[in-house]
Amino acid sequence: MGMHTDAHIVWDWNGTLFHDVDAVIGATNAAFGELGLEPITLERYRELYCVPVPRFYERLMGRLPSEAEWGLMDATFHRYYTEHRVRCGLAEGVTDLLAGWASAGRSQSILSMYGHEDLVPLVRDFGIEAHFIRVDGRTGPSGGSKAEHMVRHLGALTGIDPERTVVIGDAADDALAARHVGARAVLYTGGSHGRASLEAVGVPVVDSLQEAVAEAERLAAAA
């Protein structure tokens, strides 16, 4: 990508660059079915979703799942999601947005809580890998917060100033992870959270990724 200015975007993947909400809802309901829970709608999902994921299940079940229940639901979720993600694609306008940010000499990377070994080939298959200076997925158990992963991600990047970095994601946890490392955040309503829960975090909330990139540019310039 050549020389970079000091503005950097850390992109979330699921629900942000990758529009997979239908597969996520289907996988969630498949996991709920293992415990005899009623299916959930997209609206209800966006209202209640949080991380760590077991707390999301607690909101629906009235209690935390047991270790055995969590293991069963987690395995079911990932099995269903893997089968159905093939029907999902990039969010609208992603390819042009990534190319535009890169052509302006700015850098960008991906940090996702999706498993690293699955994430990297998926990004490559969409033909967008070259736009990123680093692509990191989750290593270790699923269900946790993004904050410590963000510490490692930014620590692995050379010459990137957290104060001129903007995290773009679809979940409150993306903003909390950004705050943890001294970065800014923009949250997008097209994924796992509804607008009301995103606005409660206290960062800019947008309805399109085009708006997210414009806001990221503004925030980085103001830093």
C-alpha positions in Angstrom: 0.0 0.0 0.0 3.0 2.3 0.0 3.4 5.2 2.3 0.6 5.8 4.9 -0.6 8.9 6.5 -1.2 8.5 10.2 -5.0 8.0 10.0 -5.8 4.3 10.5 -9.0 2.3 10.5 -9.4 -1.0 12.4 -12.4 -2.7 10.8 -14.6 -5.2 12.5 -15.6 -8.1 10.2 -18.9 -9.9 11.1 -21.8 -7.5 10.8 -19.6 -4.7 9.5 -17.6 -5.5 6.4 -19.2 -8.9 6.1 -23.0 -8.7 6.0 -23.8 -11.9 7.8 -26.7 -11.0 10.0 -29.1 -13.6 8.5 -26.6 -16.4 9.2 -26.0 -15.1 12.7 -29.7 -15.0 13.6 -30.2 -18.5 12.1 -27.2 -19.8 14.1 -28.4 -18.2 17.3 -31.8 -19.8 16.9 -30.3 -23.1 16.2 -28.3 -22.8 19.4 -31.4 -21.8 21.3 -33.2 -24.8 20.0 -30.7 -27.1 21.7 -32.1 -25.9 25.0 -35.7 -25.6 23.9 -35.7 -21.8 23.9 -38.0 -19.9 21.6 -36.6 -18.4 18.4 -35.5 -14.8 18.5 -36.2 -12.0 15.9 -33.6 -9.7 14.5 -35.1 -6.8 16.4 -35.0 -8.7 19.7 -31.4 -9.8 19.0 -30.3 -6.3 18.4 -32.0 -5.1 21.5 -30.4 -7.7 23.8 -27.1 -8.7 22.3 -24.0 -8.1 24.4 -20.6 -9.6 25.1 -19.4 -11.7 26.7 -21.9 -13.9 24.8 -22.9 -16.0 27.8 -24.4 -12.8 29.3 -26.5 -12.4 26.2 -27.9 -15.9 26.8 -28.4 -14.9 30.5 -30.7 -12.0 29.3 -32.8 -14.5 27.4 -32.7 -17.5 29.8 -32.9 -15.6 33.1 -29.7 -17.2 34.2 -26.2 -17.9 32.9 -25.9 -21.1 30.9 -24.0 -23.9 32.6 -20.6 -24.9 31.2 -22.2 -27.9 29.4 -25.0 -25.7 28.0 -22.6 -23.1 26.8 -20.4 -25.7 25.1 -23.4 -27.2 23.3 -24.8 -23.8 22.2 -21.4 -22.5 21.1 -20.7 -25.6 19.0 -24.2 -25.5 17.5 -23.9 -21.8 16.6 -20.6 -22.2 14.9 -21.6 -25.4 13.0 -24.8 -23.7 11.6 -23.0 -20.4 10.9 -20.2 -22.2 8.9 -22.8 -23.9 6.8 -24.8 -20.8 6.0 -22.1 -18.1 5.8 -21.6 -19.0 2.1 -24.8 -17.2 1.3 -23.5 -14.0 2.8 -21.5 -11.2 1.1 -19.7 -8.0 1.7 -21.8 -5.0 2.9 -22.8 -2.5 0.3 -20.0 -0.4 -1.1 -17.2 -2.1 0.9 -14.8 -2.8 -2.0 -14.9 0.9 -3.2 -14.6 2.2 0.4 -11.5 0.1 1.1 -9.9 1.0 -2.1 -10.6 4.7 -1.6 -9.1 4.8 1.9 -6.0 2.9 0.7 -5.6 5.1 -2.4 -5.5 8.2 -0.2 -2.4 6.7 1.5 -4.2 5.7 4.7 -3.8 2.3 6.4 -6.4 -0.1 7.6 -6.6 -3.5 9.3 -9.2 -6.0 10.4 -9.7 -7.3 14.0 -12.5 -9.8 14.4 -13.7 -12.1 17.1 -14.3 -14.7 14.3 -11.7 -17.5 14.4 -8.5 -16.5 12.8 -8.1 -19.7 10.7 -11.5 -19.1 9.2 -11.3 -15.4 8.8 -8.1 -15.1 6.8 -9.2 -17.3 3.8 -12.6 -15.7 3.8 -11.1 -12.2 3.5 -8.8 -13.5 0.8 -11.6 -15.1 -1.2 -13.4 -11.8 -1.4 -10.3 -10.3 -3.1 -9.8 -7.5 -0.5 -6.9 -8.8 1.5 -4.4 -6.5 -0.2 -6.1 -3.4 1.3 -5.1 -4.4 4.9 -1.8 -4.2 6.6 -2.9 -6.8 9.0 -5.9 -9.3 9.4 -6.4 -10.7 12.9 -9.1 -13.1 14.0 -9.8 -14.5 17.4 -7.4 -17.0 18.9 -8.5 -19.0 21.9 -12.0 -19.6 23.2 -15.0 -17.7 21.8 -17.4 -15.5 23.8 -15.1 -12.9 25.3 -14.4 -9.2 24.9 -12.4 -7.6 22.2 -10.4 -5.3 24.4 -7.3 -7.4 25.0 -7.3 -8.6 21.4 -7.2 -4.9 20.4 -4.2 -4.3 22.6 -2.3 -7.1 20.8 -3.6 -6.1 17.3 -2.4 -2.5 17.6 0.8 -3.6 19.3 1.6 -5.7 16.2 1.3 -2.7 13.9 4.3 -0.5 13.1 3.9 3.3 13.2 0.2 3.4 14.0 -0.8 6.0 16.6 -3.8 4.8 18.7 -5.0 8.5 19.0 -5.2 8.7 15.2 -6.9 5.3 14.9 -10.7 4.7 14.5 -12.4 1.4 15.1 -15.4 0.8 12.9 -17.8 -1.9 14.1 -21.4 -2.9 14.8 -21.3 -3.7 18.5 -20.8 -1.7 21.7 -17.8 -4.0 22.4 -16.0 -2.4 19.4 -16.2 1.0 21.1 -15.2 -0.4 24.4 -12.1 -2.0 22.8 -11.2 1.2 21.1 -11.5 3.1 24.4 -9.3 0.5 26.1 -6.4 1.4 23.8 -7.0 5.1 23.5 -8.5 5.0 20.0 -11.8 6.5 18.6 -14.8 4.5 17.4 -17.7 4.8 15.0 -20.6 2.3 15.3 -22.7 1.0 12.4 -26.3 0.0 12.8 -26.3 -2.7 10.1 -25.1 -5.5 12.3 -25.7 -6.9 15.8 -26.9 -3.9 17.8 -29.9 -1.5 17.4 -29.3 2.2 17.3 -30.5 2.8 20.8 -28.0 0.4 22.4 -25.2 1.8 20.3 -26.0 5.4 21.1 -25.8 4.6 24.8 -22.0 4.0 24.4 -21.4 7.7 23.6 -19.6 7.5 20.2 -20.8 8.4 16.7 -23.5 6.1 15.3 -24.1 5.8 11.6 -26.4 3.9 9.3 -24.0 3.2 6.4 -20.3 2.4 6.1 -19.9 5.3 3.8 -20.9 7.6 6.7 -18.6 5.5 9.0 -15.6 6.2 6.8 -16.4 9.9 6.5 -16.8 10.1 10.3 -13.5 8.2 10.8 -11.7 10.7 8.6 -13.1 13.6 10.6 -12.2 12.0 14.0 -8.7 11.2 12.9 -8.1 14.7 11.6 -9.4 16.2 14.9 -7.1 14.1 17.1 
